[in-house]
Structure formats: C-alpha cells, structure tokens
C-alpha cells in the first residue's frame, strides 16, 4: 500500500520589479510530485511582459484574481478574449499555438495564476482550442469564515460542471483565523498548495505543516483517498491544484512538451515553419498571422 508522499516546503524566489512581480514554482523542485503540473507563476503585472509565446503538447491556464484589472488573451487562431476578474482562460495547445496575454488597459494592475499543465501523449497532436470559465460559472462554498471558489473540478458535493480539456481541480480558498476547510484528495492524484496570503496549518494523516505567504508544497502517490485539512492561523488565502499524474516519457524545450525527442524536434520545426502561426507586435498593435 503506497502512502501519500509530501515534498519539502519551497518558497519560490520573487522575481521582477514594481511593473512585474512573479513567484515561479517549477515541478523539478518538488520531487516529481506536481505531475502533470509543469509549474506555475503567481504574478502581478502592469504591461505586456511575456510577449507572444508558442507552446505545444501542454495547456497554459490564466486564472485572474477578483481584485485584478481585466487581462486580454490573443492567440494565433484568432481567439481574442478578455479574461474578466475572477475568470479563467484555458489555452489547450495540442499540436501547437502562439498566444499573448496583456492588460486590457496598459498600466493597470493584473494579478493571477499562470499554470502550465502537461497533456497526455494521445492528445498532443489534437487541434488547439481555447476555453473560458467565466466568473459567473464558478460555484462557491460560502460558510461563516470560509469561502471556496471551485474554479474547475470539484470538492465534496460542490462541482464545477464545465467540461475542461483535462481533468483538473483548482480551488481558491479564503479562510478567517480559526476556520477550517477539508478536501479529499483522489487516490493517486497529485496536489499542490500555494499560500497566497496569511498563515495556515496544512494537515494530512501524516503531518501538520505551517504555511505562510509564498510557500508551496506538493503531494502525490497515495493508493487511498487522502483527507486534507486547512486551518487558518490568521486570515488566509490559498490555491489548491490537483490532477491525475501522467506516467509517460516527457521531453521539453521551452514551452514545447512532447512524448519523444522526435516529436519535440517536429514541434520546433512546425513553429519555425509557421505551422503554429504567430502574433506580430509593433508598439501597441498586435497582428495575428494564422498558421500556414
């Protein structure tokens, strides 16, 4: 019987300046326990810092916090979406796409989570697609001292029924001091906790870990459902991300994540040959160049 494994607690280094702030967590710092999550950025920005980015064989999700300014997402298929505060945009790359995200109004502060999720080998050659989960489509648990936004997936009897390209749970949890929230981690699934604000205890059957702003911990590997509990020491905010791991080979270069070196080389060639399209930026103007 395999028991739940926990990573060390990691506090990602803060990068950036007053115009761009990010905590960047990557899977190779968590003993493989984030799988299929490749990594994520908790970011704040006031202008376009990322620029056009190609990706293939994976998904890039942008969840914009409720206190944020709106964020715009443009891709090389021509999808042009305003991600309103409290909403999520899921860009599923499949065989490859180029995307760009930036504040709707230059200079306004956007805060959110940029999440990278690996795709199974069977789906890496699918056509790209884009999905928006609007704030109004996100169910919430509301109790005294507790609020949980079920951005996707489910917890207990509360489920977001929007069908997503891959099975994934994202919970945005707000706890008052002394209040608690419990979640059952699916057998074999991974889970990752990001402490956004405050101090809280994270409790499993094996241990209690005190987490504070900026800290990240991952877990996976249990053959049983695992009860997880979060208890606020102070008023706290956290993100919990969970998915079923992929037991497959993975080869990566930048934001291309493929099942073999040959497939990776082909993805790079496809981008260079214009098969993913591109977004040309000149000043404040962005021009979509469709895939050839």
C-alpha positions as CSV (number, residue, x, y, z in Angstrom):
1,X,0.0,0.0,0.0
2,X,1.6,3.3,-1.1
3,X,1.2,6.2,1.3
4,X,1.0,9.9,0.5
5,X,4.4,11.4,-0.2
6,X,5.0,15.1,0.6
7,X,7.6,17.3,-0.9
8,X,9.7,19.7,1.1
9,X,8.2,23.2,1.5
10,X,9.6,25.5,-1.1
11,X,9.5,29.3,-1.1
12,X,10.0,30.4,-4.7
13,X,12.2,33.4,-5.2
14,X,10.3,36.6,-6.0
15,X,11.3,37.9,-9.4
16,X,10.6,41.3,-11.0
17,X,10.0,44.9,-10.1
18,X,7.2,47.3,-9.5
19,X,5.9,46.7,-13.0
20,X,6.2,42.9,-12.9
21,X,6.2,40.6,-9.9
22,X,6.2,36.8,-10.0
23,X,6.7,33.7,-7.8
24,X,7.7,30.9,-10.2
25,X,7.3,27.3,-9.0
26,X,8.5,24.5,-11.2
27,X,7.9,20.8,-10.9
28,X,11.6,19.8,-10.8
29,X,11.8,21.4,-7.3
30,X,9.1,19.1,-5.9
31,X,10.4,15.6,-6.4
32,X,8.1,14.9,-9.3
33,X,5.0,15.2,-7.0
34,X,3.4,18.0,-9.1
35,X,2.9,15.8,-12.1
36,X,1.1,16.6,-14.5
37,X,1.6,20.2,-13.4
38,X,4.8,21.5,-15.1
39,X,4.8,24.7,-12.9
40,X,3.1,28.0,-12.3
41,X,3.6,31.7,-11.8
42,X,1.8,33.8,-9.2
43,X,2.1,37.1,-11.0
44,X,1.3,40.8,-10.9
45,X,2.0,43.0,-13.9
46,X,1.0,46.3,-15.4
47,X,2.2,45.8,-19.0
48,X,2.9,43.0,-21.5
49,X,6.0,41.3,-20.1
50,X,5.6,37.9,-21.6
51,X,5.2,38.8,-25.3
52,X,4.0,36.2,-27.8
53,X,4.7,32.6,-26.6
54,X,4.5,29.4,-28.6
55,X,3.6,26.2,-26.9
56,X,2.7,22.6,-27.9
57,X,1.8,19.4,-26.1
58,X,0.6,21.2,-23.0
59,X,-2.0,23.7,-21.7
60,X,-1.5,27.2,-20.3
61,X,-4.2,28.5,-18.0
62,X,-4.6,32.0,-16.7
63,X,-6.8,32.5,-13.7
64,X,-7.3,36.2,-12.9
65,X,-7.9,37.1,-9.3
66,X,-11.1,39.0,-8.4
67,X,-9.2,42.1,-7.2
68,X,-7.4,42.3,-10.6
69,X,-7.8,44.5,-13.6
70,X,-9.0,42.6,-16.8
71,X,-6.5,40.6,-18.7
72,X,-6.6,40.0,-22.5
73,X,-5.6,36.8,-24.3
74,X,-4.9,36.7,-28.0
75,X,-3.8,33.6,-29.9
76,X,-2.7,32.7,-33.4
77,X,-6.0,31.1,-34.3
78,X,-7.6,34.5,-33.8
79,X,-9.2,33.9,-30.4
80,X,-9.4,37.2,-28.7
81,X,-10.7,37.0,-25.1
82,X,-11.0,39.4,-22.2
83,X,-10.4,37.5,-19.0
84,X,-12.5,39.3,-16.5
85,X,-11.6,39.4,-12.8
86,X,-12.5,36.1,-11.2
87,X,-12.4,34.2,-14.5
88,X,-10.2,31.6,-16.1
89,X,-8.9,31.2,-19.7
90,X,-7.6,27.7,-20.7
91,X,-5.4,27.6,-23.8
92,X,-5.0,24.0,-24.9
93,X,-2.1,23.8,-27.3
94,X,-2.3,20.3,-28.8
95,X,0.0,20.3,-31.8
96,X,0.9,24.0,-31.3
97,X,-0.3,27.5,-31.0
98,X,1.1,31.0,-30.2
99,X,-0.6,33.2,-27.5
100,X,-0.1,36.5,-25.9
101,X,-1.6,38.0,-22.7
102,X,-1.5,41.6,-21.6
103,X,-3.6,44.1,-19.5
104,X,-6.7,45.4,-21.3
105,X,-5.6,48.8,-20.2
106,X,-1.8,49.4,-20.1
107,X,-0.7,50.4,-16.7
108,X,-3.5,48.7,-14.7
109,X,-2.5,46.0,-12.3
110,X,-3.3,42.4,-13.2
111,X,-2.9,39.7,-10.6
112,X,-3.4,36.0,-11.1
113,X,-2.1,32.5,-11.7
114,X,-0.4,31.3,-14.9
115,X,-0.5,27.5,-14.8
116,X,1.3,25.0,-17.1
117,X,-0.3,21.5,-17.4
118,X,1.2,18.6,-19.4
119,X,-1.0,16.8,-21.9
120,X,-1.1,13.1,-22.4
121,X,0.8,11.7,-25.5
122,X,-2.6,10.7,-27.0
123,X,-3.7,14.3,-27.1
124,X,-0.5,16.1,-28.1
125,X,-1.4,16.2,-31.8
126,X,-5.0,17.4,-31.2
127,X,-6.0,20.8,-32.7
128,X,-5.6,23.7,-30.3
129,X,-8.6,25.0,-28.5
130,X,-9.5,27.7,-26.0
131,X,-12.0,27.6,-23.2
132,X,-13.2,30.4,-20.9
133,X,-14.7,29.7,-17.5
134,X,-16.4,33.0,-16.6
135,X,-16.7,34.2,-13.0
136,X,-20.4,33.6,-13.1
137,X,-19.8,29.9,-14.0
138,X,-17.7,29.3,-10.9
139,X,-19.6,27.7,-8.0
140,X,-18.7,28.7,-4.5
141,X,-18.9,27.3,-1.0
142,X,-19.8,30.0,1.5
143,X,-19.9,29.5,5.2
144,X,-19.1,31.7,8.2
145,X,-15.4,32.4,7.9
146,X,-14.9,30.3,4.8
147,X,-15.2,30.9,1.1
148,X,-14.1,28.4,-1.6
149,X,-14.2,29.1,-5.4
150,X,-14.3,25.9,-7.4
151,X,-12.6,27.3,-10.4
152,X,-12.6,23.8,-12.1
153,X,-13.1,20.3,-10.8
154,X,-14.9,19.5,-7.6
155,X,-14.6,19.3,-3.8
156,X,-17.1,17.5,-1.7
157,X,-20.5,18.0,-3.1
158,X,-19.6,21.2,-5.0
159,X,-18.6,20.7,-8.6
160,X,-17.8,23.0,-11.5
161,X,-19.6,21.2,-14.3
162,X,-17.8,23.0,-17.1
163,X,-16.1,20.3,-19.2
164,X,-12.3,21.0,-19.4
165,X,-9.8,19.6,-21.9
166,X,-8.2,17.6,-19.0
167,X,-9.4,16.6,-15.5
168,X,-8.1,19.3,-13.1
169,X,-9.2,20.8,-9.8
170,X,-8.4,24.3,-8.9
171,X,-9.7,25.7,-5.6
172,X,-9.3,29.3,-4.4
173,X,-9.8,29.2,-0.7
174,X,-10.3,32.1,1.7
175,X,-10.1,31.3,5.5
176,X,-10.7,33.5,8.5
177,X,-8.4,32.9,11.5
178,X,-9.5,29.7,13.3
179,X,-11.7,28.5,10.5
180,X,-11.0,25.3,8.5
181,X,-11.6,23.7,5.2
182,X,-11.4,20.0,4.3
183,X,-10.8,18.3,0.9
184,X,-10.5,14.7,-0.2
185,X,-7.5,14.1,-2.5
186,X,-8.4,11.5,-5.1
187,X,-6.3,8.3,-4.8
188,X,-3.1,8.5,-7.0
189,X,-3.8,12.2,-7.7
190,X,-1.2,14.9,-7.1
191,X,-2.0,18.0,-5.1
192,X,-0.1,21.4,-4.8
193,X,-0.8,24.1,-2.3
194,X,0.3,27.8,-2.8
195,X,-0.1,30.1,0.2
196,X,-1.2,33.4,-1.3
197,X,-1.6,35.3,1.9
198,X,-1.5,34.8,5.7
199,X,-0.6,31.8,7.8
200,X,-2.4,28.5,8.0
201,X,-1.9,24.8,9.0
202,X,-1.9,22.2,6.3
203,X,-2.8,18.8,7.8
204,X,-2.6,15.3,6.3
205,X,-2.8,11.9,8.1
206,X,1.0,12.0,8.4
207,X,1.8,15.6,9.4
208,X,0.9,19.2,10.1
209,X,2.8,21.9,8.2
210,X,2.5,25.6,8.8
211,X,2.5,27.5,5.6
212,X,2.8,31.3,5.1
213,X,2.7,33.7,2.2
214,X,4.7,32.5,-0.8
215,X,5.3,28.9,0.4
216,X,4.4,25.9,-1.9
217,X,4.1,22.2,-1.1
218,X,3.2,19.2,-3.3
219,X,2.0,15.7,-2.6
220,X,1.1,12.5,-4.5
221,X,1.3,8.7,-4.6
222,X,-1.3,7.5,-2.2
223,X,-3.3,4.4,-3.1
224,X,-6.2,5.7,-1.0
225,X,-8.2,8.9,-0.9
226,X,-6.5,11.3,1.4
227,X,-8.2,13.7,3.8
228,X,-6.6,17.2,3.7
229,X,-7.4,20.0,6.1
230,X,-6.5,23.7,6.1
231,X,-6.9,25.7,9.3
232,X,-6.4,29.5,9.3
233,X,-3.9,30.8,11.9
234,X,-4.5,34.3,10.5
235,X,-6.9,35.3,7.8
236,X,-5.5,33.4,4.9
237,X,-5.8,32.8,1.1
238,X,-4.5,29.8,-0.7
239,X,-4.7,28.0,-4.1
240,X,-5.0,24.2,-4.3
241,X,-4.3,22.5,-7.6
242,X,-4.9,18.8,-8.2
243,X,-4.8,16.3,-11.1
244,X,-4.1,12.7,-12.1
245,X,-0.4,12.2,-12.9
246,X,0.8,11.1,-16.3
247,X,3.1,8.1,-16.3
248,X,4.7,8.9,-19.6
249,X,8.0,10.0,-21.0
250,X,8.4,13.8,-21.4
251,X,10.8,15.8,-23.5
252,X,10.7,19.6,-23.4
253,X,12.2,22.7,-24.9
254,X,10.8,26.0,-23.7
255,X,7.0,25.6,-23.7
256,X,7.1,22.6,-26.0
257,X,6.5,19.4,-24.1
258,X,6.3,16.2,-26.2
259,X,6.4,12.4,-25.8
260,X,9.7,11.8,-27.7
261,X,12.7,13.7,-28.9
262,X,11.5,13.2,-32.5
263,X,8.1,14.7,-31.6
264,X,9.9,17.6,-29.9
265,X,12.1,18.3,-32.9
266,X,9.0,18.2,-35.1
267,X,7.2,20.7,-32.9
268,X,10.1,23.1,-33.0
269,X,10.2,22.8,-36.8
270,X,6.5,23.3,-37.1
271,X,6.8,26.6,-35.2
272,X,9.8,27.8,-37.2
273,X,7.9,26.9,-40.5
274,X,4.8,28.9,-39.5
275,X,2.6,26.0,-38.8
276,X,1.6,27.4,-35.4
277,X,1.1,30.9,-36.7
278,X,2.4,33.9,-34.9
279,X,1.5,37.2,-33.3
280,X,3.4,40.2,-34.6
281,X,3.8,43.1,-32.1
282,X,4.6,46.6,-33.3
283,X,4.2,49.1,-30.5
284,X,0.7,48.7,-29.1
285,X,-0.5,46.9,-32.3
286,X,-0.8,43.1,-32.4
287,X,-1.3,41.3,-35.7
288,X,-2.4,37.7,-35.9
289,X,-0.6,35.6,-38.5
290,X,-2.6,32.5,-39.0
291,X,-0.9,29.0,-39.3
292,X,0.1,28.1,-42.8
